[in-house]
C-alpha cells in the first residue's frame, strides 16, 4: 500500500497496525511506477494540491483520507481525481483494513482481529 502524505507524522491515518506492508512518501517523492503498482493508495487530503500537480492517471484503489471532518469540499476534489472512497482519519478502520486485505489478495488477513469490532460498513460513496 502506498500512503501519500506530506505530514511528517509516521502514521497519519492510524494504519501502521495493519500487517499490510506500506510505503509512506510525501507527494513530491513517490514515483509513477510506485503509484501504479501499489495495490491500494491512500492520499492525505492535505496533500491534494501537490498530488494534482503531478498529473497522475486515474486508477482503481485510490482512497482519499480526510483529516478535517468539516471540509465539505473534499468530495468534489476526490471525484475529480477518480477516488473510489473518502474516509475520515481514524474512522472506518475495520473497513479500510478489509479493503487493504482485499487489494492484496488477502495475503495479510487476520480475520478474527478485523471483524472483532463489529460490522465493517463502507464509507459513503464519493459523490455523496
C-alpha positions as CSV (number, residue, x, y, z in Angstrom):
1,X,0.0,0.0,0.0
2,X,1.2,3.5,-0.8
3,X,0.4,6.3,1.7
4,X,0.9,9.7,0.1
5,X,1.1,12.3,2.9
6,X,3.2,15.4,3.3
7,X,2.5,15.2,7.1
8,X,5.7,14.2,9.0
9,X,3.7,12.0,11.4
10,X,4.9,8.4,10.9
11,X,1.3,7.1,10.9
12,X,-1.0,10.0,9.8
13,X,-4.1,7.7,9.4
14,X,-3.7,5.1,12.0
15,X,-2.9,2.2,9.6
16,X,0.5,1.3,10.9
17,X,-1.0,-1.6,13.0
18,X,-2.2,-3.3,9.8
19,X,0.1,-6.1,8.7
20,X,-0.1,-4.9,5.1
21,X,3.3,-3.6,4.0
22,X,3.1,0.1,3.4
23,X,5.3,2.8,1.8
24,X,4.7,6.3,3.3
25,X,6.0,9.1,1.0
26,X,5.5,12.8,0.6
27,X,3.5,13.8,-2.6
28,X,6.6,15.1,-4.5
29,X,8.7,11.9,-3.9
30,X,6.6,8.9,-5.0
31,X,7.3,7.6,-8.5
32,X,4.7,6.9,-11.2
33,X,5.6,3.3,-11.0
34,X,5.1,3.1,-7.2
35,X,1.7,4.8,-7.7
36,X,0.6,2.5,-10.5
37,X,1.9,-0.7,-8.9
38,X,0.6,-0.2,-5.4
39,X,-2.5,-2.4,-4.7
40,X,-4.1,0.5,-2.8
41,X,-3.2,4.2,-2.5
42,X,-4.2,6.4,0.5
43,X,-4.0,10.1,-0.2
44,X,-3.9,12.6,2.6
45,X,-6.4,15.3,1.6
46,X,-3.9,17.9,2.9
47,X,-1.5,16.7,0.1
48,X,-4.1,17.1,-2.6
49,X,-2.7,20.3,-4.2
50,X,0.8,18.7,-4.6
51,X,-0.7,15.4,-5.8
52,X,-2.8,17.1,-8.5
53,X,0.3,19.0,-9.8
54,X,1.8,15.6,-10.6
55,X,-1.0,14.8,-13.1
56,X,-1.2,11.1,-12.0
57,X,-3.5,9.0,-14.2
58,X,-6.8,7.7,-12.8
59,X,-6.6,4.3,-11.1
60,X,-8.7,2.0,-9.0
61,X,-7.8,1.7,-5.4
62,X,-7.3,5.4,-4.6
63,X,-8.8,6.4,-1.3
64,X,-8.7,10.0,0.0
65,X,-8.3,10.3,3.8
66,X,-9.9,13.4,5.2
67,X,-8.3,14.9,8.3
68,X,-10.6,17.9,8.8
69,X,-14.1,16.5,9.2
70,X,-15.7,19.9,8.4
71,X,-14.2,20.1,4.9
72,X,-17.1,19.6,2.6
73,X,-15.0,20.4,-0.5
74,X,-13.2,17.0,-0.3
75,X,-15.9,15.1,-2.2
76,X,-15.8,17.0,-5.5
77,X,-12.0,17.0,-5.3
78,X,-11.9,13.3,-4.7
79,X,-14.3,12.7,-7.6
80,X,-12.1,14.9,-9.8
81,X,-9.1,12.5,-9.3
82,X,-11.2,9.3,-9.5
83,X,-11.0,8.3,-5.9
84,X,-13.2,5.3,-5.0
85,X,-13.9,6.5,-1.5
86,X,-13.3,9.2,1.1
87,X,-12.8,8.2,4.7
88,X,-12.0,10.3,7.8
89,X,-8.7,9.6,9.5
90,X,-9.3,7.3,12.4
91,X,-12.8,6.2,11.2
92,X,-13.8,3.2,9.2
93,X,-10.5,1.4,10.1
94,X,-12.1,-2.0,10.0
95,X,-13.5,-1.3,6.5
96,X,-10.1,0.1,5.5
97,X,-8.2,-2.9,6.8
98,X,-10.6,-5.2,5.0
99,X,-10.1,-3.2,1.8
100,X,-6.3,-3.4,2.3
101,X,-6.5,-7.2,2.6
102,X,-8.8,-7.4,-0.4
103,X,-6.4,-5.3,-2.5
104,X,-3.5,-7.6,-1.6
105,X,-5.5,-10.8,-2.3
106,X,-5.9,-11.4,1.5
107,X,-2.3,-12.4,2.0
108,X,-2.2,-10.4,5.2
109,X,-5.6,-11.2,6.6
110,X,-6.2,-11.9,10.3
111,X,-10.0,-12.1,10.1
112,X,-10.7,-12.5,13.8
113,X,-8.9,-9.2,14.5
114,X,-10.5,-7.4,11.6
115,X,-14.1,-8.5,12.4
116,X,-14.0,-8.2,16.1
117,X,-15.0,-4.5,16.2
118,X,-18.5,-5.0,14.6
119,X,-19.7,-4.5,11.1
120,X,-17.2,-3.1,8.6
121,X,-19.5,-0.7,6.9
122,X,-18.0,1.1,3.9
123,X,-17.8,4.9,3.9
124,X,-20.4,6.8,1.9
125,X,-19.8,7.0,-1.9
126,X,-17.5,9.8,-3.2
127,X,-20.4,11.5,-5.0
128,X,-22.5,11.9,-1.8
